[in-house]
Amino acid sequence: MMDDVTAPSRAFLGIAVACLLPMLAPALALVLAGCSPTLKVEAPDKPIEINLNIKIEQEVRIKVERDLEKVFTEDPELFGIPGGGAAK
């Protein structure tokens, strides 16, 4: 298609683009700047809540199991386990 265009018209097209580009560049920059996303950082309205109940329950359970093991070894007949004193 460009073969149909004569050399003088190609030169004019190059000059026209070279002249228009400096004028259109600031307008293009403004248009692109208007499309840029904005980032908004805010503190949350509600406080952040971290639920640690699971860890606490597990810790309490381990402590209770250790205490029960200690009681079983000290007095197994108290809970109906035969062999009183054999575990010592």
N, C-alpha and C positions, 0 to 999 in steps of 0.2 A: 504494500500500500504506500509506503514511503517513497517508492520509486516514481510515483506520479507527481510528487511535489518537486518543484524546481529548486535549484540551489539558492536563488534569492529569497524564496518564500521560507526555506529552511533556516536561512540566516535570520530572517525577520522573526520567526518563531522562537529561535534561541534568544534573540534580544528581548523579545516580549516576556519570556519566562524569566530571564535574568533581571528585568526591571520590576516585574510583579512580585517576585519571590521576597525581596526585602520588605515590601509593603504588606504582604500577607503573613509573614512570619510572626509579627507581634499579635495579630488577630488570632492566628492559629494557637499561639501560646496561651492567650487568654481563654479561649474556648476549652483547651485541654486542661487548664488549671481549674476551671469551673466544674469539670467532670471528676476531679480527683475525690476519692472518699475521705471523709473526716473521721478522726478517731476521738472518741469521747470517753474519758476515764472519770468515773464517779465512785464514791464510797457507797456501799449497799445501804438501803433503808433499814433493814433488819440486821441484827448481829449474826455473825457466823456461828453456827452451832455444831459442835463436834460431839458425837455420841460415843462415849467410851464405856458404856454399860457392859459390853461383852467382855472386855478385858478385866473389869472389876469382878464380874461374876466368876470368871475362870480363876482369878487369883483367890477369891474367897473359897471356891470349891477345893482348890489344891490345899489350902490351909486346913479346911475341915477334914479332908481325907488324911492328911498327915496327923492331925490330932486324933482321929479315930484309930489309925494304925497304932499310934502310941498307946491308946487306951486298951486296944485289943491285946497288945503284947504285955501290958502290965497286969490285966485281969481279964482273961478270955472267958471265964465262967460267968462273968457279969452279963454277957450277951448270949449265953447258952452255947458257947463254943467249947467242946470237950478238950481236955489236955491242959488243965490249969497249971501254969508255971513251966510247961515243957518248952515253950517258945523262948524262954529267957536264956 
